[in-house]
Structures are given as C-alpha cells and as structure tokens.
Amino acid sequence: MDTPLKRNIFRTEWKSVVFFLTLVSLPTFWVLLRPATRLQEIIGTIVAATAIGLIGGWFLYREKVPAGDIGLGSLSWTEGVGVFVVWWILVSIVDWLVLWIGGVFGIVLTPMDSLEWSWITVLDWIRAWLFVGFAEEIAFRGYLHNKLIVALGRRWPGMILAALAFGLWHVPGSLIGGNTWLGVLTQAVFFAAVSFLAFNLTYEWTGLLPFLALFHGWSDFPLILPLRAPTAVGGIVGYLLIFVVVGAYKLWLVRRSKGERFGEKKHAA
C-alpha cells in the first residue's frame, strides 16, 4: 500500500512516544470536575481538546515535521475537505433513501437523535467537528501514527499499536465516568478496532488528515443534510462509504497522474 505521507524527519526513538502518551492522557482527567450542565461539558471538552491538539502540535514541532509531510499541506486541505463534502452528500442521500424505502415497506426508522437547534447545539457541533476532530487527529494520526511506524521500523505493527493506544487512551475518562472495568475494556477494544479500520488505514492510504478530522467530528456528532441526525442504518453506512469514497479518490489520483505524465510526454515531443 503506497502512502503519500513522509516520515524521514521523525526520529527513531521511544522516549518521545512515552512522554507523548503521558502528556496526552492528562486532559482526559478533566471529567473529574463533574460538569453539571451541557454547557459546562461542552466548554470542558473544548478546553481538553485544545490541550490535546497543542500537545500533538508541540511534539511535531519538536521534530521539525512540516505540515505537508503529515497531510496538512494546502493540497491536502483542498482535497480532504472536498472528499469529505462528497462523502457527506452521499451519506445524506443514502439515509434519505433508507427512510423512503422503509416507509414503502412499513418499516419505521427514526433518527438516532432528536436535535433541537439552539446556540448550545451549534456550540456542541463546533466542539465535535472542529475542536475534538482536529485535535485528536493531529495528535493520534499526525504524530503518534507516524512516530510509531518509524520507531518500530514496520508499517503494520506501528498502525496496530497506534490504534490500540487510541483505544486505551479512552480508559481513564470511561472509568471516571463510572463504567465497569469490563465495559471500559470492551469500549477500548471497540475504539481500537474502529480506529484501525476507519482512521489509521484511511490515513495511511490517503494522507488526508483534514478529511479524517471532519469525519472524526461527524462520528462524535452525526449530522446529515439538511442538518438532522441520521438513522442507525445511515450511521453504519457512513462508515462503509468511507472506503467507497476514498477508493474513488485514489482512482482519480491515478488517472490524474497518468494524464499529467501523458501531457509531459506530448509537450516533450
């Protein structure tokens, strides 16, 4: 599997990995403050996410990694946002088709959440799509994903370890939230599996960090056009459509590359 990511600047050592995992775990303990209202929870999450993003950015800065190497260059932003918009439109169309087909056959399908739009709902949307999505992707994909592959010297073990670390990173917050150890570990394994399949694989294949950040935000705050929550079927299809849209994007890149090479040969002749 070819990757557009560049890792030649990352150092081959483990001290930074341990230091990073220690620091990035600290913001998860903000839930000890026990937010009493939705607004307090949103603000607390925004502050914690900002800290996580800054930690990831600081570790990338320490190793002098250019933004373009990890999928945050100008072209990655343009294509990443574009791919997300195409994916989002497709998910919305599929969800509406599911509702229509369900109605034809007398199957009642309802959205996963009944959104009541207000300023606090908009703030919650911003929290998920901008703060949480971009902060965690910069930290866990932009830095940790690439760093572990370099530290191990092997791609697949590095990707798997990065996904496991992301799953286990959720453990402190889940325990503080009152979940049992069995529930917490089950959740960690689930997060690790989803991280590997939907995020680490997609990141390695495309390098489009902005797309993953927006999709991450959508996972935390599912929303389809015209701005309502999707059905459970639509939510599941959203994950499956990642591979369809990303596959189409890669095919488009191959054809564009062939067209450019053909143009160069024609110009040279």
N, C-alpha and C positions, 0 to 999 in steps of 0.2 A: 504494500500500500504506500504510494507516494504521498509525501506531505509537503505543503508549501512553507511549513514552519522552519525556522533557522535556530539552531541551538549551539553554534560554535563558540559563542561568548560565555555560555553557562559554565561554571567551574565544576570539576568532578570532585565533590566532597560532600560529607554528610552533616557537618556541624550546622550549616545554614538550614538544612531541612528540619533538624530537631528544634533549632531556635525558632524557625517559622511556625512549626506546629504548636509550639508552646505559646508564642505570642498570639497567634490567630485564634486560639481556644479561649483566651481571656474575655473577649467581648461577649461570648455566649453566656457568661455568668450574669449578664445584666438582668436576666429574668428573676434573679434573687430579690430584686426591688419590688416584685409582685405588683405589676401595673394593675390598677383598679378599673380603669376605663379603656375604651377602644383607642381614644386619642393618646393616652399615655403609652399604650402598647405600640402604636404606630411610631410615635416620636422615639421611643426607646429602641425600636428596631432600626430606624433611620440612623441613629447615633452609632449603634453597634455595627451596622453595615458600612458606614463611613469609615469606622476604625479598621474594619477588615480590609476594605479596599485600599486604605492608606498603607496598611501593613504589607499587602501584596505588592503595591507600587514601590514601597521602600526597598523591599528585597530585590525587585527587578532593577531599581536604580543602583543598589549596591554592586550589582554585577554588570552595570552599564549596558543593559539589554535594550536595544532600540525598539520602539513601539511596533515597527513594521515586522520585526522578527517573530513576534508572538500573535500576529493577526490583528493589530490595531493601527495599521497604516491607513492612509487615506483611501486606497483602493478597497481594502478590507471593510472599511466603514460603508462605502458606497454599495458594494456588492452584498455585504452582510445585512444591511437594512433592507435592501431590495429583495433578497431571498426571503427575509422574514415577512415582508409585506405580501409576497406571493403566497407563502405558506399560510399566513393568517387569512387571506381571502379564501383559499381552498378549504381550510378548516371550517370557516363560516358557511360556505356553500354546502359542504358535506353535512354539517349539523342541521341546516335548514331542510335538506333532502331527507335526513333521518326523521325529522319531525313530521314532514309531509307524508312519507311512506308509512310511518307509524299511525298517522291519522287515517290513512286509507284502509289499513287493516285493523283499525280499532284498538291500537296499542297506545296507551297513554305514556308519553315521555315528557318529563319536566326538566327544566334547567337545574343544574347542581346547586345553584344558589339564587335566591330572590334578591337581586340588587336594588336597593333604594338609593338612587343617586342624590348625593349631597356633597358638600365641600369635604366632609371627612372621608367619604367614599373615594373621591378624586385623590385625596391625600394618600389613602391606602393604595390606590392604583399606582401612584408615583413611587411610593415606598417600594412596592414589589418590582415594577418594571425598570426603574432607574437605579435606585439605591441597592437593593438586595441583589438583583440580577447582575449588574455590572461589578459590584464589589466582590461577590463570591466567584464570579468567572475570572476576574483578573487575578485573584488570589489562588484559586484552586486549579484553574486551567492555565492561565497565562504564566504563573510562576511554578506551582507545585508539579503539574503535569510534565512540563518541560524539564524541570530540575531533576525529577526522579528518573526520567529516561536517561539523562546524562549521567547521573550518579550511579545508576545500575549498569549503564552501557548497553542496555537492551530495551527495545521499544515496548513489547507487550507486557513484560513484568512491571515496567515503570508505569504503564497506563493502568494496570490492575491495582497496583499499590496506591496510585493516586486516587482511584475510585474508592478503595477501601478506606483511605484516610478521610475522604469526604463523608463517607457514611458514618464512620466512628466520630467524626467531628460534631455530629448532632447529638451524641450521647449525653454530655453534661446538661444541655438545655432540656432534653427529654426527661432526665432523672429529676432535675429541679422542678419540672412541671408536674411531677407526681406519678409518672409512669412506672410500671414494674420493670425489673431487670429483663425479664423475658420479652416484654413489649418493646423495651428500648433496643435490645439486641436485634429483634426482628425488624424493627424500623431501620436500624443501621444497615443491616444486610440488604433491605429493600432499596434504601437510598444509594448504596454502593452499586447495586445491580443497575439501577436506572441511570446513575451517573456514568457508568462504564458504557452502556449501550447507547444512550441518547446524547451524552455530552462528550466524554473522552474520545469515543470513536469518531463522532462528527467533527470534533475539534481537530483531531489528528488528520482527518481526511480533507477537510476544507480550510482550516486555519481561520475561519470566520468567527472571531471572538464576539463582535457585535451581534451577530445572529444568535449565538448561544446565550448571550446576556439577556437579550429580549425574550428569547424562548424560556429562559430560566424564570424571568419575571412573570411570563404568562403561566408557567407551571404553578407559581405561588398565588397568582390572581388570574384565573382563567377568564378570558373575555373574548367574545366573538362579535362580529359586526351584525346588527347595529348596536354594539355596546351592551350586550347581555351575557349572562353566564351560559356556557354550553351545556348540553345534556351529558350524561355519563358516557354515552356512546361517542359523542363528539370529542370529549376529553381524551378518550382512548385513541380514537382515530387521529387526533392531533399528534400524538407521539409516533404513530405509524407513518404519517405523512412526512415526517422529517426525512426519512430515508428516500422517499419518492422525490421530494423537492431537492434534496441535496444531491441525489443521483442525477437528476436533470441538470442541476447546476454544474456538476463535474463534466457531464457530457457536453454542455455548452462551452466550457473552458477548453476541452479537447478540440472541438470544432473551431473555436476562435483561434487557438494556437496553430492549427493546420492552415487556416485561412491566412494568418499572418505570415507563415513560412512560404505559402504559395505566392503571396504578394511580394515578398522579398526576392524570391527566385525570378518572378516575372519582371520586377524592377531591374534586377541584375542583368537579365537577358537584354 
